[in-house]
Each structure stands twice: as C-alpha cells, then as structure tokens.
Amino acid sequence: MARVTKDPEERKHEIMLAAFQLFATKGFEETAVSDIVKKVGVAQGLFYYYFKSKEEVLEAVMEHYTKELVCKIKQITMDSSNNTLEKMQRIFDAFFDFGEYDDRMISFAHSPENADLHQRFMFQTIKKVLPDLIMLVKEGIDEGIFVTEYPEDTASILLLGIGTYIHSIDGFFEQKEVFMTKRKSFLEIISKTLGVKIGFRSQETGDSS
C-alpha cells in the first residue's frame, strides 16, 4: 500500500487528535505512544518528529483549542452583520462549542487530573479575549444597549466569574441537560450585569430571556 503524504500541519493535528481520543478512552497513563501511532497509521518516529512526549501532545491540544476559541471570538466581534447584543450572546456560546471534540474528550480535558493544565489555559484564553469583550461592552454602552459605568471591570467579572463557576459544577461538561439548564441562568446574569433591557434570545425557542 502506498504511503499517504499529508501536509505537516494536517498530520500533526491528526496525531494530536488521535492521542487525545485515546487519553479520553483508555486513560492518559494507559496510553502508549505505540497506541497513538497505530491509531493514526504512521511510524513511531513521526510522532517524535512532532512531539517529545505524551504530555506535550496534551499541551498541544489545549493550546490548539485556545487558539481556535480566541480566533472565533475575534471574528465575532468584527462581524458587522450582528448587533452588539447578538455578538455578546455568540461569544458566550463560543465558550461551549467544542467542535471536533466528543463528550469523552471534553470530560477528560476537564477532569480533576488535568485541572492545573486546564486552568492555566483558561486564564490564558481570558487574558487574550478580554480586550475584545471590553471593546464590545463599550460599543454597547455607546449604542445605549448596555448600562454600566465600569466596562473593564464588568467584562472581567463576567469572564472570570462564569468561567470559574462552571468548572465547580459536577457533570457540567458530561451532561447536556446540566448545561442547558444553566445556560438560561447565565444569560440572565449577563443581561442584568450589563443592564440590558431587551434581553438575550434563547437559542432553543427564540424567546427573550
């Protein structure tokens, strides 16, 4: 069988994703590099061309997700087709859109054993997106949609507060119904914190909250 040649970044991502899937199903300690390369169908030397260890793969996955999220939020803030209120809701939803990662992978990333790693990347993400959120809050104030005298503090508290809170809820990332139950309360908290009078629209029903 002829060897399939792929773009280096595509191959690296493939190895990274396969490793993360195995960590989530077999466990980090129980997953060997040989398991990863077997799943991808490449030589073991190729793994070490991209990564020094399993730990580096895990770091790469978190970094990749962080970059995707930051890029997504910047795109939302620059999208002129949505008003400020719609942008704020889309940013909120972006934090819970895990794309290609299935439930087991999400659960693994948020497990107690990875708490320190996840917290570090969470704070890195917040630091990178905070300027965009502050800018959005100020735009909302100028448009008369938001009412607050402290846009910087308000944006910081929303990001840090909700981000920290959701990680304290057992089963938040493993149970869809838990997220759906909490989502409405989060939108109400954001609305009241920003002094919104119109309200956000519910993703499920289209009703204002």
C-alpha positions as a Markdown table, in Angstrom:
| # | Residue | x | y | z |
|---|---|---|---|---|
| 1 | Met | 0.0 | 0.0 | 0.0 |
| 2 | Ala | 1.4 | 3.4 | -1.0 |
| 3 | Arg | 2.2 | 5.8 | 1.9 |
| 4 | Val | -0.2 | 8.7 | 2.1 |
| 5 | Thr | 1.7 | 12.0 | 2.2 |
| 6 | Lys | -0.1 | 14.8 | 4.1 |
| 7 | Asp | 0.7 | 18.4 | 4.9 |
| 8 | Pro | 2.9 | 18.5 | 8.0 |
| 9 | Glu | 0.3 | 20.6 | 10.0 |
| 10 | Glu | -2.5 | 18.3 | 8.9 |
| 11 | Arg | -0.5 | 15.2 | 10.0 |
| 12 | Lys | 0.4 | 16.9 | 13.3 |
| 13 | His | -3.2 | 17.7 | 14.0 |
| 14 | Glu | -4.2 | 14.1 | 13.2 |
| 15 | Ile | -1.7 | 12.7 | 15.6 |
| 16 | Met | -2.8 | 15.2 | 18.3 |
| 17 | Leu | -6.5 | 14.4 | 17.9 |
| 18 | Ala | -5.9 | 10.6 | 17.9 |
| 19 | Ala | -3.8 | 10.9 | 21.1 |
| 20 | Phe | -6.5 | 13.0 | 22.8 |
| 21 | Gln | -9.2 | 10.4 | 21.8 |
| 22 | Leu | -7.1 | 7.6 | 23.3 |
| 23 | Phe | -6.4 | 9.6 | 26.5 |
| 24 | Ala | -10.1 | 10.0 | 26.9 |
| 25 | Thr | -11.0 | 6.3 | 26.3 |
| 26 | Lys | -8.0 | 4.4 | 27.7 |
| 27 | Gly | -6.6 | 6.9 | 30.2 |
| 28 | Phe | -3.5 | 9.0 | 29.9 |
| 29 | Glu | -1.2 | 6.7 | 31.8 |
| 30 | Glu | -2.5 | 3.6 | 30.0 |
| 31 | Thr | -2.0 | 5.1 | 26.5 |
| 32 | Ala | 1.4 | 4.4 | 25.0 |
| 33 | Val | 3.0 | 6.2 | 22.0 |
| 34 | Ser | 2.7 | 3.0 | 20.1 |
| 35 | Asp | -1.1 | 3.1 | 20.6 |
| 36 | Ile | -1.2 | 6.6 | 19.2 |
| 37 | Val | 0.8 | 5.9 | 16.0 |
| 38 | Lys | -1.1 | 2.6 | 15.5 |
| 39 | Lys | -4.4 | 4.6 | 15.5 |
| 40 | Val | -3.1 | 7.1 | 13.0 |
| 41 | Gly | -1.2 | 4.6 | 10.9 |
| 42 | Val | 2.2 | 6.2 | 10.9 |
| 43 | Ala | 5.7 | 5.2 | 12.1 |
| 44 | Gln | 6.6 | 5.9 | 15.7 |
| 45 | Gly | 9.5 | 8.2 | 14.6 |
| 46 | Leu | 7.0 | 10.5 | 13.1 |
| 47 | Phe | 5.3 | 11.0 | 16.5 |
| 48 | Tyr | 8.7 | 12.1 | 17.9 |
| 49 | Tyr | 9.2 | 14.4 | 15.0 |
| 50 | Tyr | 6.3 | 16.5 | 16.2 |
| 51 | Phe | 6.1 | 15.8 | 19.9 |
| 52 | Lys | 8.6 | 15.0 | 22.6 |
| 53 | Ser | 6.2 | 13.2 | 24.8 |
| 54 | Lys | 2.5 | 12.4 | 25.6 |
| 55 | Glu | 2.5 | 15.4 | 28.0 |
| 56 | Glu | 3.5 | 17.7 | 25.1 |
| 57 | Val | 0.6 | 16.3 | 23.0 |
| 58 | Leu | -1.9 | 17.1 | 25.8 |
| 59 | Glu | -0.5 | 20.7 | 26.0 |
| 60 | Ala | -0.7 | 21.0 | 22.2 |
| 61 | Val | -4.4 | 20.0 | 22.3 |
| 62 | Met | -5.2 | 22.6 | 24.9 |
| 63 | Glu | -3.2 | 25.3 | 23.0 |
| 64 | His | -5.0 | 24.4 | 19.8 |
| 65 | Tyr | -8.4 | 24.8 | 21.4 |
| 66 | Thr | -7.4 | 28.1 | 23.0 |
| 67 | Lys | -6.2 | 29.5 | 19.6 |
| 68 | Glu | -9.4 | 28.4 | 17.9 |
| 69 | Leu | -11.6 | 30.0 | 20.6 |
| 70 | Val | -9.6 | 33.3 | 20.5 |
| 71 | Cys | -9.8 | 33.4 | 16.7 |
| 72 | Lys | -13.6 | 32.6 | 16.8 |
| 73 | Ile | -14.2 | 35.4 | 19.3 |
| 74 | Lys | -12.2 | 37.9 | 17.3 |
| 75 | Gln | -14.3 | 37.0 | 14.2 |
| 76 | Ile | -17.5 | 37.5 | 16.2 |
| 77 | Thr | -16.5 | 41.0 | 17.4 |
| 78 | Met | -15.6 | 42.0 | 13.9 |
| 79 | Asp | -18.8 | 40.7 | 12.3 |
| 80 | Ser | -20.8 | 43.7 | 11.2 |
| 81 | Ser | -23.9 | 41.6 | 10.3 |
| 82 | Asn | -24.7 | 41.2 | 14.1 |
| 83 | Asn | -25.6 | 43.9 | 16.6 |
| 84 | Thr | -23.7 | 44.2 | 19.9 |
| 85 | Leu | -26.3 | 42.1 | 21.8 |
| 86 | Glu | -26.1 | 39.3 | 19.3 |
| 87 | Lys | -22.3 | 39.4 | 19.3 |
| 88 | Met | -22.3 | 39.1 | 23.1 |
| 89 | Gln | -24.5 | 36.0 | 23.0 |
| 90 | Arg | -22.4 | 34.4 | 20.3 |
| 91 | Ile | -19.3 | 35.0 | 22.3 |
| 92 | Phe | -20.9 | 33.3 | 25.3 |
| 93 | Asp | -22.0 | 30.4 | 23.2 |
| 94 | Ala | -18.5 | 30.1 | 21.7 |
| 95 | Phe | -17.1 | 29.1 | 25.1 |
| 96 | Phe | -19.3 | 26.0 | 25.0 |
| 97 | Asp | -18.8 | 25.0 | 21.4 |
| 98 | Phe | -16.2 | 22.2 | 21.4 |
| 99 | Gly | -16.2 | 21.5 | 17.7 |
| 100 | Glu | -14.5 | 18.2 | 16.8 |
| 101 | Tyr | -14.0 | 17.1 | 20.4 |
| 102 | Asp | -16.6 | 14.5 | 21.6 |
| 103 | Asp | -18.1 | 14.2 | 25.1 |
| 104 | Arg | -15.4 | 11.8 | 26.4 |
| 105 | Met | -12.6 | 14.1 | 25.3 |
| 106 | Ile | -14.3 | 17.1 | 26.8 |
| 107 | Ser | -14.8 | 15.2 | 30.1 |
| 108 | Phe | -11.1 | 14.2 | 30.1 |
| 109 | Ala | -9.9 | 17.7 | 29.5 |
| 110 | His | -12.0 | 18.9 | 32.4 |
| 111 | Ser | -11.2 | 16.0 | 34.8 |
| 112 | Pro | -9.5 | 16.7 | 38.2 |
| 113 | Glu | -6.2 | 15.2 | 36.9 |
| 114 | Asn | -6.0 | 17.9 | 34.3 |
| 115 | Ala | -7.3 | 20.8 | 36.5 |
| 116 | Asp | -4.0 | 22.7 | 36.7 |
| 117 | Leu | -3.4 | 22.4 | 32.9 |
| 118 | His | -6.9 | 23.4 | 32.0 |
| 119 | Gln | -7.0 | 26.3 | 34.5 |
| 120 | Arg | -3.7 | 27.7 | 33.0 |
| 121 | Phe | -5.1 | 27.6 | 29.5 |
| 122 | Met | -8.4 | 29.0 | 30.7 |
| 123 | Phe | -6.7 | 32.1 | 32.1 |
| 124 | Gln | -4.6 | 32.5 | 29.0 |
| 125 | Thr | -7.7 | 32.5 | 26.9 |
| 126 | Ile | -9.5 | 35.0 | 29.2 |
| 127 | Lys | -6.4 | 37.3 | 29.0 |
| 128 | Lys | -6.4 | 37.2 | 25.2 |
| 129 | Val | -10.1 | 37.7 | 24.7 |
| 130 | Leu | -10.7 | 40.3 | 27.5 |
| 131 | Pro | -9.7 | 43.3 | 25.3 |
| 132 | Asp | -12.3 | 42.3 | 22.7 |
| 133 | Leu | -15.0 | 41.8 | 25.3 |
| 134 | Ile | -14.2 | 45.2 | 26.9 |
| 135 | Met | -14.4 | 46.8 | 23.4 |
| 136 | Leu | -17.8 | 45.2 | 22.8 |
| 137 | Val | -19.2 | 46.3 | 26.2 |
| 138 | Lys | -18.1 | 49.9 | 25.4 |
| 139 | Glu | -19.8 | 49.7 | 22.0 |
| 140 | Gly | -23.0 | 48.5 | 23.7 |
| 141 | Ile | -22.8 | 51.5 | 26.1 |
| 142 | Asp | -22.4 | 53.9 | 23.2 |
| 143 | Glu | -25.4 | 52.3 | 21.4 |
| 144 | Gly | -27.5 | 52.6 | 24.6 |
| 145 | Ile | -27.9 | 48.8 | 24.8 |
| 146 | Phe | -25.7 | 48.2 | 27.9 |
| 147 | Val | -25.7 | 50.3 | 31.1 |
| 148 | Thr | -22.5 | 50.3 | 33.2 |
| 149 | Glu | -20.0 | 52.8 | 34.4 |
| 150 | Tyr | -17.3 | 50.2 | 34.7 |
| 151 | Pro | -16.9 | 48.4 | 31.3 |
| 152 | Glu | -13.5 | 47.0 | 32.1 |
| 153 | Asp | -14.4 | 45.5 | 35.5 |
| 154 | Thr | -17.8 | 44.3 | 34.2 |
| 155 | Ala | -16.2 | 42.4 | 31.3 |
| 156 | Ser | -13.5 | 40.9 | 33.6 |
| 157 | Ile | -16.0 | 39.7 | 36.2 |
| 158 | Leu | -18.3 | 38.1 | 33.6 |
| 159 | Leu | -15.4 | 36.1 | 32.0 |
| 160 | Leu | -13.7 | 35.1 | 35.3 |
| 161 | Gly | -16.9 | 34.6 | 37.2 |
| 162 | Ile | -18.8 | 32.4 | 34.8 |
| 163 | Gly | -15.6 | 30.6 | 33.7 |
| 164 | Thr | -14.7 | 29.7 | 37.3 |
| 165 | Tyr | -18.3 | 28.9 | 38.3 |
| 166 | Ile | -19.0 | 26.4 | 35.5 |
| 167 | His | -15.9 | 24.4 | 36.5 |
| 168 | Ser | -17.3 | 24.0 | 40.0 |
| 169 | Ile | -20.5 | 22.3 | 38.8 |
| 170 | Asp | -20.3 | 18.5 | 38.8 |
| 171 | Gly | -21.3 | 17.0 | 35.5 |
| 172 | Phe | -21.4 | 20.3 | 33.6 |
| 173 | Phe | -19.4 | 19.1 | 30.7 |
| 174 | Glu | -20.6 | 15.5 | 30.8 |
| 175 | Gln | -24.3 | 16.1 | 30.9 |
| 176 | Lys | -26.0 | 18.1 | 28.2 |
| 177 | Glu | -29.1 | 18.7 | 30.3 |
| 178 | Val | -27.0 | 20.3 | 33.0 |
| 179 | Phe | -25.6 | 22.8 | 30.5 |
| 180 | Met | -29.0 | 23.6 | 29.0 |
| 181 | Thr | -30.4 | 24.2 | 32.5 |
| 182 | Lys | -27.6 | 26.5 | 33.5 |
| 183 | Arg | -27.5 | 28.4 | 30.1 |
| 184 | Lys | -30.6 | 30.4 | 30.7 |
| 185 | Ser | -29.5 | 31.5 | 34.2 |
| 186 | Phe | -26.1 | 32.6 | 32.7 |
| 187 | Leu | -27.8 | 34.7 | 30.1 |
| 188 | Glu | -30.0 | 36.3 | 32.8 |
| 189 | Ile | -26.9 | 37.1 | 34.9 |
| 190 | Ile | -25.1 | 38.6 | 31.9 |
| 191 | Ser | -28.1 | 40.7 | 31.0 |
| 192 | Lys | -28.5 | 42.1 | 34.4 |
| 193 | Thr | -24.8 | 42.7 | 34.9 |
| 194 | Leu | -24.7 | 44.7 | 31.6 |
| 195 | Gly | -28.0 | 46.5 | 32.4 |
| 196 | Val | -29.6 | 45.0 | 29.2 |
| 197 | Lys | -33.3 | 45.9 | 28.9 |
| 198 | Ile | -34.1 | 44.0 | 25.6 |
| 199 | Gly | -32.7 | 40.6 | 26.8 |
| 200 | Phe | -30.9 | 37.8 | 25.0 |
| 201 | Arg | -32.7 | 35.4 | 22.8 |
| 202 | Ser | -33.0 | 31.8 | 23.9 |
| 203 | Gln | -31.1 | 29.5 | 21.5 |
| 204 | Glu | -33.8 | 26.9 | 21.7 |
| 205 | Thr | -37.1 | 28.9 | 21.5 |
| 206 | Gly | -36.0 | 32.3 | 20.1 |
| 207 | Asp | -37.7 | 33.9 | 23.2 |
| 208 | Ser | -36.1 | 36.8 | 25.0 |
| 209 | Ser | -34.6 | 36.0 | 28.4 |
